[in-house]
Amino acid sequence: MARDSQVILTNMCLVENDQGQFVMQIRSPERYAWDGAALPGGHVENKESLHASVVREIFEETGLTISNPELVGVKHFHTRGDGIRYLVFLYRTAEFTGEIQSSEEGEVVWVSREDIASGKVELADSMGDMLDFYFEENASELFYERDADDILQRVFL
């Protein structure tokens, strides 16, 4: 059995301020296959460290320079069809400098958990699961597996 496989490496970061809000990007439906509010993040580039990639992505998407991002877990699943493992390294930090700035990827805003619960902010696909994960104290892995009907089921581990 082969020990290597194809993998897509990405990251996301929950950047929190001292008012209990966190940064979300309202994704542009013209640019993305899925739209709604999402945590900022992106792909790890070739020969780039995981740490460097999350710092770079957060700056590119929000204008904030983060420091001391803490790796709090990983989200992963296998893509439909080709079965490539898709890994999202999940970071969290409350240390940053700068002011939020929107980009071509979408509008960047500070939101609270109450904004989401009230429906003021519409989340992108699977972001509810992601936020549940971030605020779950005993999980380090968010895995999606397909059931017998090929429907993804979330599992916190």
URRADA-V593266 format. One record per residue. N is the residue number from 1. SS is DSSP state (A for helix, B for strand, O for the rest). NEAR is the number of other ideal C-beta (glycine too) atoms within 12 Angstrom. D_FIRST is the distance of its C-alpha to the first C-alpha in whole Angstrom. Layout:
BEGIN
n->N ss->SS near->NEAR d_first->D_FIRST
n->N ss->SS near->NEAR d_first->D_FIRST
END
This chain:
BEGIN
n->1 ss->O near->4 d_first->0
n->2 ss->O near->5 d_first->4
n->3 ss->O near->4 d_first->6
n->4 ss->O near->7 d_first->9
n->5 ss->O near->16 d_first->11
n->6 ss->O near->14 d_first->14
n->7 ss->B near->21 d_first->17
n->8 ss->B near->22 d_first->21
n->9 ss->B near->28 d_first->23
n->10 ss->B near->30 d_first->26
n->11 ss->B near->41 d_first->29
n->12 ss->B near->46 d_first->32
n->13 ss->B near->47 d_first->35
n->14 ss->B near->38 d_first->37
n->15 ss->B near->43 d_first->40
n->16 ss->B near->29 d_first->43
n->17 ss->O near->24 d_first->47
n->18 ss->O near->11 d_first->50
n->19 ss->O near->13 d_first->51
n->20 ss->O near->15 d_first->48
n->21 ss->O near->21 d_first->46
n->22 ss->B near->42 d_first->43
n->23 ss->B near->41 d_first->43
n->24 ss->B near->40 d_first->41
n->25 ss->B near->42 d_first->41
n->26 ss->B near->34 d_first->42
n->27 ss->B near->33 d_first->40
n->28 ss->O near->22 d_first->42
n->29 ss->O near->14 d_first->41
n->30 ss->O near->10 d_first->42
n->31 ss->O near->16 d_first->39
n->32 ss->O near->19 d_first->36
n->33 ss->O near->11 d_first->35
n->34 ss->O near->18 d_first->36
n->35 ss->O near->21 d_first->39
n->36 ss->B near->27 d_first->40
n->37 ss->B near->35 d_first->40
n->38 ss->B near->42 d_first->37
n->39 ss->O near->47 d_first->37
n->40 ss->O near->45 d_first->36
n->41 ss->B near->41 d_first->33
n->42 ss->B near->31 d_first->31
n->43 ss->B near->23 d_first->28
n->44 ss->O near->27 d_first->27
n->45 ss->O near->17 d_first->28
n->46 ss->O near->9 d_first->26
n->47 ss->O near->9 d_first->27
n->48 ss->O near->19 d_first->29
n->49 ss->O near->17 d_first->29
n->50 ss->A near->27 d_first->28
n->51 ss->A near->22 d_first->32
n->52 ss->A near->20 d_first->33
n->53 ss->A near->31 d_first->31
n->54 ss->A near->44 d_first->33
n->55 ss->A near->32 d_first->36
n->56 ss->A near->26 d_first->36
n->57 ss->A near->38 d_first->35
n->58 ss->A near->41 d_first->38
n->59 ss->A near->29 d_first->41
n->60 ss->A near->28 d_first->40
n->61 ss->A near->36 d_first->40
n->62 ss->A near->42 d_first->43
n->63 ss->O near->23 d_first->45
n->64 ss->O near->34 d_first->44
n->65 ss->B near->23 d_first->43
n->66 ss->B near->38 d_first->41
n->67 ss->O near->20 d_first->41
n->68 ss->O near->18 d_first->39
n->69 ss->O near->35 d_first->36
n->70 ss->B near->22 d_first->34
n->71 ss->B near->24 d_first->31
n->72 ss->B near->30 d_first->31
n->73 ss->B near->31 d_first->27
n->74 ss->B near->29 d_first->25
n->75 ss->B near->38 d_first->25
n->76 ss->B near->29 d_first->21
n->77 ss->B near->27 d_first->20
n->78 ss->B near->21 d_first->18
n->79 ss->O near->18 d_first->20
n->80 ss->O near->13 d_first->21
n->81 ss->O near->8 d_first->20
n->82 ss->O near->12 d_first->18
n->83 ss->O near->14 d_first->16
n->84 ss->O near->16 d_first->16
n->85 ss->B near->21 d_first->17
n->86 ss->B near->28 d_first->20
n->87 ss->B near->31 d_first->21
n->88 ss->B near->40 d_first->25
n->89 ss->B near->36 d_first->26
n->90 ss->B near->34 d_first->30
n->91 ss->B near->40 d_first->33
n->92 ss->B near->31 d_first->36
n->93 ss->B near->33 d_first->39
n->94 ss->O near->22 d_first->43
n->95 ss->O near->21 d_first->44
n->96 ss->B near->31 d_first->45
n->97 ss->B near->18 d_first->48
n->98 ss->O near->18 d_first->49
n->99 ss->O near->14 d_first->50
n->100 ss->O near->30 d_first->47
n->101 ss->O near->22 d_first->48
n->102 ss->O near->21 d_first->46
n->103 ss->B near->23 d_first->44
n->104 ss->O near->15 d_first->44
n->105 ss->O near->26 d_first->41
n->106 ss->B near->30 d_first->43
n->107 ss->B near->26 d_first->46
n->108 ss->B near->32 d_first->45
n->109 ss->B near->27 d_first->47
n->110 ss->B near->26 d_first->47
n->111 ss->B near->35 d_first->46
n->112 ss->O near->21 d_first->47
n->113 ss->A near->23 d_first->45
n->114 ss->A near->14 d_first->48
n->115 ss->A near->22 d_first->48
n->116 ss->A near->28 d_first->45
n->117 ss->A near->14 d_first->46
n->118 ss->O near->11 d_first->49
n->119 ss->O near->13 d_first->47
n->120 ss->O near->16 d_first->49
n->121 ss->O near->30 d_first->46
n->122 ss->O near->21 d_first->43
n->123 ss->B near->28 d_first->40
n->124 ss->O near->29 d_first->37
n->125 ss->O near->18 d_first->34
n->126 ss->O near->24 d_first->32
n->127 ss->A near->33 d_first->35
n->128 ss->A near->24 d_first->36
n->129 ss->A near->29 d_first->33
n->130 ss->A near->38 d_first->32
n->131 ss->A near->30 d_first->36
n->132 ss->A near->20 d_first->35
n->133 ss->A near->33 d_first->33
n->134 ss->A near->33 d_first->35
n->135 ss->O near->23 d_first->37
n->136 ss->O near->19 d_first->35
n->137 ss->O near->11 d_first->36
n->138 ss->O near->11 d_first->33
n->139 ss->O near->22 d_first->30
n->140 ss->O near->20 d_first->28
n->141 ss->B near->24 d_first->25
n->142 ss->B near->34 d_first->26
n->143 ss->B near->25 d_first->23
n->144 ss->B near->30 d_first->23
n->145 ss->B near->17 d_first->21
n->146 ss->B near->18 d_first->22
n->147 ss->O near->11 d_first->24
n->148 ss->O near->7 d_first->24
n->149 ss->O near->7 d_first->27
n->150 ss->O near->12 d_first->24
n->151 ss->O near->11 d_first->27
n->152 ss->B near->22 d_first->26
n->153 ss->B near->16 d_first->26
n->154 ss->B near->24 d_first->27
n->155 ss->B near->18 d_first->26
n->156 ss->B near->22 d_first->27
n->157 ss->O near->17 d_first->26
END
